[in-house]
Amino acid sequence: MKNLKLKDIASALNISIAAVSKSLKNYPDVSPKTRERVRAYAKSVNFSPNSQAAFLRTRETKLIGVIVSQLTHYFFSTILSTIIEEAEANGYLVIVLPSEESVEIEKKHIATLLQKHVDGIFLTLAKDTYDFEHLNQIVESGTSLILFDNISKVVPCSKVLIDDRQAAFMATEYLIKKGKKRIAHCRGPLIPQLSIDRFIGYKRALEKYHIEYDPELVFVCDKINEEEGYEAAQKIIDMPLEIDALFAASDLTAIGAMHCFQKNGFHVPKDIAIVGFSNWKVSSLTTPLLTTVDQPGDVIGKEVMALFLKEQAQKKAKETIEHQTVTVPTKLIERESS
């Protein structure tokens, strides 16, 4: 029924309009029996809420847009699963879009989400996002913007991240305390903040323990994948560079390097100790098992939703929005590769 309204459903079921609205939005203060009854009736009459009309009436669409670099990325899929679960529990529908690490695709997705009047946009920046005008447009529109993982410090919005410098420092210090003196580093691209911070953490650990920094031991991996890790390890073998450990900015890069070293007769960790970053599931399936920094995606997802819900409550109360930066703690998972 094309023109059916909430009041029509309420009249047909002899309940209040508020009960119908809350049932369709899955609010917890409506009994499961009533929710099931409303949803069953709405489905039988092909009722679909008019999101545009709802927006004009309440300035809410109950829609959230989430933009991540890759949908198949284990870390991001963990964050997405948590966000979707938390969003559904609070009556929100989530639109998930991949940027494929492209700022142009990122801008396109943001424009689409703003046209749909989403209540919030959660975003991890593409690696080639150097200017932030399109992000400022989100803020200026009044839409809640929350950056996570790869963020910009200059954009006025809430953020959820880990302390990448401290995490990288912790990983490098761990190797130093294992007696390692020549530690190579497979870092990420030159620009993204998290890549910069992990590199700085690596250098600071060397400085603290009076180990001379050698730029020849640092390899830029733009895609931070397995292939680049393998190539970096091959360069180390071919030069040859004397190293006794490797700290990689991602688990995949670490695993690629480990495969190369093993193929060329090196024993891990006897000849070369290896530490990765993120604690992907695959890191617990390698031979040997990979030591890595745990980056808890589920906690990050929960914190993102908590910040968003807090901002929505502040908007409804006509209070000043208080932007926050939440730093999620990390830890080192020690396994066989070190």
N, C-alpha and C positions, 0 to 999 in steps of 0.2 A: 504494500500500500504506500504509494509514493508520498502522499501528504499526511501520513499518520504522524501524530505528535505524542509526546510523553503523556499529556493529559488524557489522550484517547486510550493508551495502554492502562493508565491508572483507573480510568472509568470502567474498562472492560474487566479488570481484575479486582475492582473495589478496594484499591489501596491508594496511598498518597502519591502525588507526583514525585515527591522527594524520595520515596521508597523505590520507585521505578528508576529514577536517575542514579541512585546509589547502587542499585542492583546491577545496572548495566555497566557501571564503573568499578564494580567489584569491591565496594567499600565494606570493611569488616563489621560495621555496626548494623548491618542488615542480616537477618538470619539466613543460613544456607538454603532453607526451604523456600523463602521468599525470592532469593536471588535466582534459584533454579526455575521457579515458576515464571518469573519475569522474563528470563532469558529464553525459556522454551516458547513463551507466547510471542516474544519479539521475533524469534526465528520462524515461527509458523506463519507470521504475517509479513515476513521479509522486511522487517523494520531496520533501517540503518540511520543512526543519528547524523544529523546535519552538522558537521564539524565547523563549517563556516558560520552558521547561525549561532552555534554554541560560543564561538570565539567572539562574535559581535556582542553577545549577551554577557559573557563572563570574562572576556579577554583571556580565556584559556581554551586550548584545543585538546589537552591531555595527550599531546604528541611530543616525543623527544627524538632528536636526531643525533646519531653517534657516527662520527667519521674516524676510521682507523686506517692505518697504512695498508694492512693486508687482512683479509678475512680468515685465511688459513693459518695465520701466525698463532702458535700455541699460546703465547703470552696475551695477545689481544683477544683471542677466543675465550680465554678465562675471564678477562675483564668484561667482555660482552655478555657472557652467560650470567655473571653476577648482576650487571646493570639491568638486564632484561628481567631477571627474577625479582629484583627489588622494585623495578618500575611497575610490573604487573601487580605486585602486592599493593601498590599505591594507586592503581587505576590508570596507569599511563601505558601508551603504546609506543614502542621503540622502532624507529626507522634506522637501519644500519647501512652505511655506505662506505665503500673502500676508496681511498685516494690514490692507491698504487704509488705512493711516494711522489706524487705530482702536485705542485701548487696550483696548476691550472684546473685539474680535476677537483682539488680541494675547494677552490673558489666557486666552481660550478655547483658543487653539492651544497655549499653554504647558501648560494642564491636560491636554489630549489627549496631548501628547508625554510628559509625566511618567507618565501612565497606561500608556504603551507602554514605559516604562523605557528611554528612549533614553539612550545613553551621553553625549551632549552636545547642547546647544542653542546655536546660533549666532543672534544676533539684532541687528537694527538697530531701534532704538526707533521706535514710531509718534510722530507729532508731538504728540499730546495725552497722552503718557505723562508724568504729573507726579509720581505716587508709584510706589514701587518694591517694594512688598510682594510682588507676584507674582514678581519677579526674585529676591528674597531666598529665596523658597520653593524656587527651583531650586537655589540654593547650599546651603541647608539639607538638601536631599534627597541631596546628594552627587553630583549630576549636574554635569558640567562646563558652565559658562556662559561664553561668549565674546561680548562685545559688539563690534560694528564699525560704522564710519561714524557714525551718530547714537547716542552713548553717554551714560551717566551716570557722572560721576566718583565718586559715592558708593557705587556697588554694588561689593562685594568680589569681583571676578572679573578675568580677563584681558581685554584690550581691544586692538583694532587700529583705527587711525585715521590721518588725516593731520593736520598742524598747520594747522587752518583759519584761525587768526589770521595765521600767517606767510604762508599762501598768498594770503589776501585783501590783506594788506599788500603783498606782492610785486606783485599785479595793479594795485593803486591806485598804488603807487610807479612802476610802469612808465608809467602814464598821465601822472603828474606830470612824469616825466623827458622825456616827449614834449611838454612845454610846456602841459599841460592844467591849468586852475586851478579850473574849476567842474565838479566831477565828481559826477554823480548816482549813487545806489546803489539797485538793486532788491534788497532783502534778503528773507530767508525769514520764516517765522512768528516771533513774539516769544519763544517759550519754548525750542524745541530748542537744545541746546548748540552744534551746528555753525552754526546760524543766528546765534546770539549772537556766536560767535567770528569769523565772517566780517565781521559788522558792526563788531566791535571792531578787527579788522585794518584795515578801511577807515578808521576814525576815526584810528587811530594813524599811518597814513601821512600823513593830512592834517596831524596835529599835528607830525610830524617836519619837514615842509616848510613849517610856519607858514601853512597855509591854513585859514581859519576854517571850522569845521563849521557847515553850514546844515541844520537838520532838515527844511526844505521840500524838500530834494533827496533825501530818503530815502523810499522807497515800500515798504510792507509787502506782500509777495506770499505769501499763505498757501499757495497750491498750487504756487508757483514754476513756473508753466507759461507757454506761449506767449501765451495770452489775457491774463494779468495783465501780462506785459511790454508787450504792445500798449497796454493801458489806461494803464499808467504813462507810456509815451511820449506818449500823447494828452494826459494831464494836463500834462505838461511843455510841450507845444505850446500848449495852451489857456490856461495861466496868465498870460502865458508866463514860463517860467523860463529864464534865460540859462545854458545849459550847453554845454560843449564836449566832454564825455565821459560815458560811462555804464559803471559796473561792476555786473554782474548776478550774483546768487548761483547762477544756473544757466544752462546754455546755452539752454534753451528760452525762458527769460525774456528773455535777450539777443536771441534771434532774433525773438521777438514784437515787442520794442521796435524792432529794426532794420527790420522790415517796416513799422511805423507811420511811422517817420521817413522812409523812402524813399517811402511813399505820399503823404506830405505835402511832398515836394519837397526833403528834406534829403539831402545827399550824405554817405555813410559811406565813409571816415573824415574827409573834408575838413571837413565841418561838425560832425560828432559822431563821435568815436572810441568803439568799443564793445568791451568785454572780457567774456567769459562765464566759466563755471566748470564743469568736469567733463571736457571734451574728448569729448563724445558723438560718434559717427560723423557725425551730422547737421551738426556744426559745421564739418566739412571739405567740406560739400556746398552751403553757402549762397553767395549772391552779395551782397556779397563774402564770402570765406571768413572764419570767425570766429576771432579771437584768443581764447584760453581758457586756463584753468589745467588742466593734465593731472592727473586723479585716477585712478591706475592700479588698476582693479578686479581685474585678474589677480594683481597683487602682494598686494593685500589678502586675496584668497581663499587664496593660498598661506600667508600669515602666520597666518591664522585656523586652518588645518589644522595647521600646524606647532606652534602653541601647544597645540592640543587633543591631538595625539599626545604631546607632551611631558608634559602633565598625566596622560594615561592611563598612561604609563610610570612616572611618579612614584607613581600609585595602586597599580600592580602591585608596585612595589618597597616599598610601605608607607612612602613618604617624604612629608614635608610638601609640600603643593601650593604652588608658588611662582607667584603671580599676576604677570603681566607686562603692561606697556603698550608696544605696538610702534607707533612713528610712521613711517608710510611717506612717503618724500620725494615732493614734487610739483615741477613745473616749469611755466613759462609757454610756451605754444605760440604764437609770434607769426605772425599771418596778416594778411590784407588789411584787416580791419575796424578796425585801429588804425594 
